Amino acid sequence: MQLSRDEISAKLKEILVAADEKHKAIVDSITDSSSLATDIGLTSVGMLYLVIVIEESFQIQFENVGIDDFKTFGDMVSYIESKQK
């Protein structure tokens, strides 16, 4: 089943909160342009954890990409969206 961009965004926000309760305070203010590092506060270890959970939750594989390929929340949503097709 292919999810809409809004559904992907909502599910990704749920994953962020589940990974770290501190994200609960900012989840409503996260937009596509929110920086993963600066605005959301993800470290490189946090990004690796997020990738693993995303792969399991969305049943996709990250291929030929690195952590530095995702600067914003929107970058991550767009990648997940593209992998569904």
DSSP file (Angstrom, degrees, kcal/mol; ACC not computed):
  #  RESIDUE AA STRUCTURE BP1 BP2  ACC     N-H-->O    O-->H-N    N-H-->O    O-->H-N    TCO  KAPPA ALPHA  PHI   PSI    X-CA   Y-CA   Z-CA
    1    1 A M              0   0    0      0, 0.0     2,-0.5     0, 0.0     0, 0.0   0.000 360.0 360.0 360.0 127.8    0.0    0.0    0.0
    2    2 A Q        -     0   0    0     83,-0.0     2,-0.2     1,-0.0    79,-0.1  -0.719 360.0-145.1 -87.8 127.8    1.4    3.3   -1.0
    3    3 A L        -     0   0    0     -2,-0.5    81,-0.1     1,-0.1     2,-0.1  -0.610  15.6-116.4 -90.0 149.8    1.2    6.1    1.6
    4    4 A S     >  -     0   0    0     -2,-0.2     4,-2.4     1,-0.1     5,-0.2  -0.338  32.3-104.8 -75.0 166.1    0.6    9.7    0.8
    5    5 A R  H  > S+     0   0    0      1,-0.2     4,-2.5     2,-0.2     5,-0.2   0.896 123.6  51.2 -58.9 -41.1    3.3   12.3    1.6
    6    6 A D  H  > S+     0   0    0      2,-0.2     4,-2.4     1,-0.2    -1,-0.2   0.888 109.8  49.4 -65.4 -38.9    1.2   13.5    4.6
    7    7 A E  H  > S+     0   0    0      2,-0.2     4,-2.3     1,-0.2    -2,-0.2   0.893 111.5  49.1 -66.8 -40.0    0.9    9.9    5.9
    8    8 A I  H  X S+     0   0    0     -4,-2.4     4,-2.6     2,-0.2    -2,-0.2   0.933 111.6  49.8 -62.7 -45.8    4.6    9.3    5.5
    9    9 A S  H  X S+     0   0    0     -4,-2.5     4,-2.1     1,-0.2    -2,-0.2   0.918 111.8  47.6 -59.9 -45.9    5.3   12.6    7.4
   10   10 A A  H  X S+     0   0    0     -4,-2.4     4,-2.0     1,-0.2    -1,-0.2   0.907 113.4  47.5 -63.1 -42.5    2.9   11.6   10.2
   11   11 A K  H  X S+     0   0    0     -4,-2.3     4,-2.1     2,-0.2    -2,-0.2   0.892 110.9  51.7 -67.3 -39.3    4.4    8.2   10.6
   12   12 A L  H  X S+     0   0    0     -4,-2.6     4,-2.1     1,-0.2    -1,-0.2   0.884 108.5  51.5 -64.9 -38.4    8.0    9.6   10.5
   13   13 A K  H  X S+     0   0    0     -4,-2.1     4,-2.2     2,-0.2    -1,-0.2   0.896 108.0  52.3 -64.9 -39.7    7.0   12.0   13.3
   14   14 A E  H  X S+     0   0    0     -4,-2.0     4,-2.4     1,-0.2    -2,-0.2   0.902 108.9  50.7 -60.7 -40.9    5.7    9.1   15.4
   15   15 A I  H  X S+     0   0    0     -4,-2.1     4,-2.1     2,-0.2    -2,-0.2   0.906 108.2  52.3 -63.6 -42.5    9.0    7.3   14.9
   16   16 A L  H  X S+     0   0    0     -4,-2.1     4,-1.8     1,-0.2     7,-0.3   0.918 111.6  45.8 -60.6 -44.4   10.9   10.3   16.1
   17   17 A V  H  < S+     0   0    0     -4,-2.2    -1,-0.2     1,-0.2    -2,-0.2   0.901 112.0  51.2 -66.6 -40.9    8.8   10.6   19.2
   18   18 A A  H  < S+     0   0    0     -4,-2.4    -1,-0.2     1,-0.2     3,-0.2   0.850 110.7  50.1 -64.0 -33.7    9.1    6.8   19.9
   19   19 A A  H  < S+     0   0    0     -4,-2.1     2,-0.3     1,-0.3    -1,-0.2   0.851 131.1   5.3 -73.5 -35.0   12.9    7.1   19.5
   20   20 A D    ><  -     0   0    0     -4,-1.8     3,-2.1    -5,-0.2     4,-0.3  -0.882  59.5-147.2-156.2 117.1   13.3   10.0   21.9
   21   21 A E  G >  S+     0   0    0     -2,-0.3     3,-1.7     1,-0.3     4,-0.4   0.719  94.2  74.5 -58.6 -23.1   10.6   11.6   24.0
   22   22 A K  G >  S+     0   0    0      1,-0.3     3,-0.8     2,-0.2     4,-0.4   0.771  86.4  64.8 -63.5 -22.7   12.3   15.1   23.7
   23   23 A H  G X> S+     0   0    0     -3,-2.1     4,-1.7    -7,-0.3     3,-0.8   0.708  82.8  77.1 -71.4 -18.6   10.9   15.1   20.1
   24   24 A K  G <4 S+     0   0    0     -3,-1.7     4,-0.4    -4,-0.3    -1,-0.2   0.864  90.8  54.4 -58.5 -36.5    7.3   15.2   21.5
   25   25 A A  G <4 S+     0   0    0     -3,-0.8    -1,-0.2    -4,-0.4    -2,-0.2   0.752 119.7  30.5 -70.5 -25.1    7.8   18.9   22.3
   26   26 A I  T X> S+     0   0    0     -3,-0.8     3,-1.6    -4,-0.4     4,-0.6   0.518  88.5  98.1-111.5  -6.7    8.8   19.9   18.8
   27   27 A V  G >< S+     0   0    0     -4,-1.7     3,-0.9     1,-0.3    -2,-0.1   0.834  83.1  53.5 -57.7 -36.2    6.9   17.3   16.6
   28   28 A D  G 34 S+     0   0    0     -4,-0.4    -1,-0.3     1,-0.2    -2,-0.1   0.733 108.8  50.0 -71.5 -20.6    4.1   19.8   15.8
   29   29 A S  G <4 S+     0   0    0     -3,-1.6     2,-0.3    -4,-0.1    -1,-0.2   0.469  82.5 115.0 -96.1  -1.4    6.5   22.4   14.6
   30   30 A I    <<  +     0   0    0     -3,-0.9     2,-0.2    -4,-0.6   -17,-0.0  -0.537  41.0 174.1 -72.6 129.3    8.4   20.1   12.3
   31   31 A T    >   -     0   0    0     -2,-0.3     3,-1.7     4,-0.0    42,-0.4  -0.730  49.7 -92.3-123.5 175.4    8.1   21.0    8.6
   32   32 A D  T 3  S+     0   0    0      1,-0.3    42,-2.6    -2,-0.2    43,-0.4   0.811 126.5  52.2 -58.7 -29.2    9.7   19.8    5.4
   33   33 A S  T 3  S+     0   0    0     40,-0.2    -1,-0.3    39,-0.1     2,-0.2   0.454  79.7 121.9 -90.2   1.1   12.4   22.4    5.8
   34   34 A S    <   -     0   0    0     -3,-1.7    39,-2.5     1,-0.1     2,-0.3  -0.458  67.4-121.1 -65.2 129.0   13.3   21.5    9.4
   35   35 A S  B  >> -A   72   0A   0     37,-0.2     5,-2.1    -2,-0.2     4,-0.6  -0.538   9.7-143.7 -71.7 131.6   16.9   20.6    9.7
   36   36 A L  T  45S+     0   0    0     35,-2.4     6,-2.9    -2,-0.3     5,-0.2   0.885  99.3  33.6 -62.7 -38.3   17.4   17.0   11.0
   37   37 A A  T  45S+     0   0    0     34,-0.5     4,-0.3     4,-0.2    -1,-0.1   0.945 129.0  30.0 -83.4 -52.6   20.5   18.1   12.9
   38   38 A T  T  45S+     0   0    0      2,-0.1    -2,-0.1     3,-0.1    -4,-0.1   0.956 129.5  29.8 -77.7 -52.7   19.8   21.7   14.0
   39   39 A D  T  <5S+     0   0    0     -4,-0.6    -3,-0.2     1,-0.1    -1,-0.1   0.873 133.2  29.8 -79.5 -38.3   16.0   21.8   14.4
   40   40 A I  S   <S-     0   0    0     -5,-2.1    -3,-0.2     2,-0.1    -4,-0.2   0.735  98.5-131.3 -95.8 -25.9   15.2   18.2   15.4
   41   41 A G        +     0   0    0     -6,-0.4     2,-0.3    -4,-0.3    -4,-0.2   0.742  41.6 165.4  85.6  24.3   18.5   17.5   17.1
   42   42 A L        -     0   0    0     -6,-2.9    -1,-0.2    -7,-0.2     2,-0.1  -0.587  20.5-156.1 -77.4 132.4   19.5   14.2   15.5
   43   43 A T     >  -     0   0    0     -2,-0.3     4,-2.4     1,-0.1     5,-0.2  -0.414  37.0 -97.0 -91.0 176.1   23.0   13.1   15.9
   44   44 A S  H  > S+     0   0    0      2,-0.2     4,-2.0     1,-0.2     5,-0.1   0.885 129.0  49.4 -63.9 -36.9   24.8   10.7   13.5
   45   45 A V  H  > S+     0   0    0      2,-0.2     4,-2.2     1,-0.2    -1,-0.2   0.907 110.1  51.0 -66.7 -41.2   24.0    7.8   15.9
   46   46 A G  H  > S+     0   0    0      1,-0.2     4,-2.5     2,-0.2    -2,-0.2   0.877 108.7  52.0 -61.8 -38.5   20.3    9.0   16.0
   47   47 A M  H  X S+     0   0    0     -4,-2.4     4,-2.6     2,-0.2    -1,-0.2   0.912 108.1  50.7 -64.4 -43.2   20.2    9.1   12.2
   48   48 A L  H  X S+     0   0    0     -4,-2.0     4,-1.9     2,-0.2    -2,-0.2   0.922 112.0  47.1 -61.5 -43.8   21.5    5.5   12.0
   49   49 A Y  H  X S+     0   0    0     -4,-2.2     4,-2.3     1,-0.2    -1,-0.2   0.926 111.5  51.9 -61.1 -45.1   18.9    4.3   14.4
   50   50 A L  H  X S+     0   0    0     -4,-2.5     4,-2.8     1,-0.2    -2,-0.2   0.898 107.2  52.5 -59.9 -42.9   16.2    6.3   12.5
   51   51 A V  H  X S+     0   0    0     -4,-2.6     4,-2.5     2,-0.2    -1,-0.2   0.915 109.7  49.1 -59.8 -44.4   17.3    4.6    9.2
   52   52 A I  H  X S+     0   0    0     -4,-1.9     4,-1.8     1,-0.2    -2,-0.2   0.929 113.8  45.1 -62.6 -45.3   17.0    1.2   10.7
   53   53 A V  H  X S+     0   0    0     -4,-2.3     4,-3.0     1,-0.2     5,-0.2   0.887 112.3  52.1 -67.5 -38.6   13.5    1.9   12.1
   54   54 A I  H  X S+     0   0    0     -4,-2.8     4,-2.9     2,-0.2     5,-0.3   0.926 107.3  52.7 -63.1 -44.2   12.4    3.5    8.8
   55   55 A E  H  X>S+     0   0    0     -4,-2.5     5,-1.0     1,-0.2     4,-0.8   0.912 115.6  40.7 -57.7 -42.8   13.5    0.4    6.9
   56   56 A E  H  <5S+     0   0    0     -4,-1.8    -2,-0.2     3,-0.2    -1,-0.2   0.921 118.4  45.4 -71.7 -44.2   11.5   -1.8    9.1
   57   57 A S  H  <5S+     0   0    0     -4,-3.0    -2,-0.2     1,-0.2    -3,-0.2   0.885 125.2  30.2 -69.4 -40.4    8.4    0.5    9.4
   58   58 A F  H  <5S-     0   0    0     -4,-2.9    -1,-0.2    -5,-0.2    -2,-0.2   0.466 101.8-127.3 -99.3  -3.2    8.1    1.3    5.7
   59   59 A Q  T  <5 +     0   0    0     -4,-0.8     2,-0.3    -5,-0.3    -3,-0.2   0.935  66.2 125.2  53.4  52.4    9.5   -1.9    4.4
   60   60 A I      < -     0   0    0     -5,-1.0     2,-0.4    -6,-0.3    -1,-0.2  -0.834  54.8-130.7-128.9 168.5   12.1   -0.2    2.2
   61   61 A Q        -     0   0    0     -2,-0.3     2,-0.7    -3,-0.1   -10,-0.0  -0.987  16.4-130.5-122.7 133.2   15.9   -0.4    1.9
   62   62 A F        -     0   0    0     -2,-0.4     2,-0.4   -11,-0.1     3,-0.1  -0.741  36.6-178.0 -79.9 119.0   18.2    2.6    1.9
   63   63 A E        -     0   0    0     -2,-0.7     3,-0.1     1,-0.1    -2,-0.0  -0.969  55.5  -6.8-126.6 136.0   20.4    2.1   -1.2
   64   64 A N  S    S+     0   0    0     -2,-0.4     2,-0.3     1,-0.2    -1,-0.1   0.813 103.0 111.3  54.5  36.1   23.3    4.2   -2.5
   65   65 A V        -     0   0    0     -3,-0.1     2,-0.3     5,-0.0    -1,-0.2  -0.959  50.2-153.5-134.3 154.9   22.7    7.0    0.1
   66   66 A G    >   -     0   0    0     -2,-0.3     3,-1.9    -3,-0.1     4,-0.3  -0.784  36.6-101.8-120.6 169.0   24.6    8.3    3.0
   67   67 A I  G >  S+     0   0    0      1,-0.3     3,-1.6    -2,-0.3    -1,-0.1   0.856 120.1  61.4 -58.0 -35.7   23.5   10.1    6.2
   68   68 A D  G 3  S+     0   0    0      1,-0.3    -1,-0.3     3,-0.0     3,-0.0   0.603  87.1  74.9 -69.6  -9.9   24.7   13.4    4.7
   69   69 A D  G <  S+     0   0    0     -3,-1.9     2,-0.6     1,-0.2    -1,-0.3   0.627  88.9  65.4 -75.7 -12.2   22.2   13.0    1.8
   70   70 A F    <   +     0   0    0     -3,-1.6    -1,-0.2    -4,-0.3     3,-0.1  -0.895  50.1 152.0-116.9 102.7   19.4   13.9    4.2
   71   71 A K        +     0   0    0     -2,-0.6   -35,-2.4   -35,-0.1   -34,-0.5   0.785  65.4  34.5 -95.3 -34.7   19.6   17.5    5.5
   72   72 A T  B  > S-A   35   0A   0    -37,-0.3     4,-1.4   -36,-0.1   -37,-0.2  -0.763  80.1-113.1-122.6 165.3   15.9   18.2    6.2
   73   73 A F  H  > S+     0   0    0    -39,-2.5     4,-2.3   -42,-0.4   -41,-0.2   0.889 119.2  56.5 -59.2 -40.6   12.8   16.3    7.3
   74   74 A G  H  > S+     0   0    0    -42,-2.6     4,-2.8   -43,-0.2    -1,-0.2   0.845 100.4  57.4 -62.1 -35.7   11.5   16.8    3.8
   75   75 A D  H  > S+     0   0    0    -43,-0.4     4,-2.0     2,-0.2    -1,-0.2   0.915 109.3  45.9 -59.5 -42.9   14.5   15.1    2.3
   76   76 A M  H  X S+     0   0    0     -4,-1.4     4,-2.4     2,-0.2    -2,-0.2   0.921 113.1  48.4 -67.3 -45.0   13.7   12.0    4.4
   77   77 A V  H  X S+     0   0    0     -4,-2.3     4,-2.7     1,-0.2    -2,-0.2   0.921 111.5  50.8 -61.3 -44.3   10.0   12.1    3.5
   78   78 A S  H  X S+     0   0    0     -4,-2.8     4,-2.4     2,-0.2    -1,-0.2   0.891 109.6  50.4 -61.6 -40.8   10.8   12.5   -0.2
   79   79 A Y  H  X S+     0   0    0     -4,-2.0     4,-1.8     2,-0.2    -1,-0.2   0.940 112.2  46.2 -63.9 -46.8   13.2    9.5   -0.1
   80   80 A I  H  X S+     0   0    0     -4,-2.4     4,-0.8     1,-0.2    -2,-0.2   0.919 112.3  52.1 -60.8 -42.9   10.6    7.3    1.6
   81   81 A E  H >< S+     0   0    0     -4,-2.7     3,-0.8     1,-0.2     4,-0.4   0.906 109.5  49.3 -59.6 -43.0    8.0    8.5   -0.9
   82   82 A S  H >< S+     0   0    0     -4,-2.4     3,-0.8     1,-0.2    -1,-0.2   0.810 105.2  58.0 -68.7 -29.5   10.3    7.6   -3.9
   83   83 A K  H 3< S+     0   0    0     -4,-1.8    -1,-0.2     1,-0.2    -2,-0.2   0.657  96.0  64.2 -76.3 -15.4   11.0    4.2   -2.5
   84   84 A Q  T <<        0   0    0     -4,-0.8    -1,-0.2    -3,-0.8    -2,-0.2   0.691 360.0 360.0 -78.0 -18.9    7.3    3.2   -2.5
   85   85 A K    <         0   0    0     -3,-0.8    -1,-0.2    -4,-0.4    -2,-0.1   0.467 360.0 360.0 -85.8 360.0    7.0    3.5   -6.3
